[in-house]
């Protein structure tokens, strides 16, 4: 954890937070998912471990890149690239306020990028299972990054069918609503819902209750698409939102449509494109070979050094990854014979702390509904920002070893400085609450 400085909490969930962090090594911004696995049931811990597995396997320009993972106290920390353009959900909401739709060319560019990411997953027999606009991230350059693989599933065989009803209600496929087995075509339905939303700026299926929503999904009827969009786009949405899963196209068939395939070569490098699609593009293999022949002959010594560096980096990454898996597996094994009720959140056992800044106002981004874990993380994030990582860690380390909250301690003043003395009580509160939380 000492390799990163927390900037701010950017997302909240039942068991964890997504925190924007800055590397103290390269100064780059990353997203760190901090997952409190100690409070999870066995199945939920397995899903957290699954996210590490899936992210590790995904290497694609339109999928959020996994960097590393490690255990900190009893939390799993997953570090991944930061998409600095927000998510598609926010983009659509902002566009809706403007009162006009996205240009079709922009929509198709985004959609093709999403499809390329999904194809990469499906080719590896992985279902995402929670495709939604909140999981479609954007960079400041307008590129798409698919993320949040927490409930994805690796299929053992191409035609295996998952049977767990899971996902976000607006994007649920009819087969999941009917509790039937499902496969990659369920992701295609969700993809159709996302495309519809990008075109119309509203959900394809919406209702005030879960029951009403399921009825609409099973009927498969949705409001018509504005006439300003092409027939190709309308037909594609109709195909993807086909109630019969067998009649929905695969993501490969979607990308082979002429009005979409022409965009792929502009997005992916020829090498990646050829590997993923083979004969989809018009550029002959002879031309590709000629391009390769024009490249300068690599220096054998530098190539050997480069290969060695890559092997060393891979070895280090593997060691860190295996340690996380080992720690999580131990965490699972420790609880496998216990009743699942032991994992249920007991408000009486939780740390109840309403942290206030030295000015007496609530911490930024903290609400009454946040768990103790969320409040503790928000306090740590606030202190790191106010004091700077180095100074915060010095003061934190000193107070951890000197448990009495003595604000007149000269040694402590020498560390933190007169101007920052107002934060001493908050640092002490953080230490006490962390100890209470993680030992409960």
Beta strands, then each sheet from edge to edge (+ up, - down):
strand 1: 4-12
strand 2: 16-23
strand 3: 29-36
strand 4: 66-72
strand 5: 75-81
strand 6: 126-127
strand 7: 136-138
strand 8: 144-146
strand 9: 153-154
sheet 1: 1+ 2- 3+ 5- 4+
sheet 2: 6+ 9-
sheet 3: 7+ 8-
end
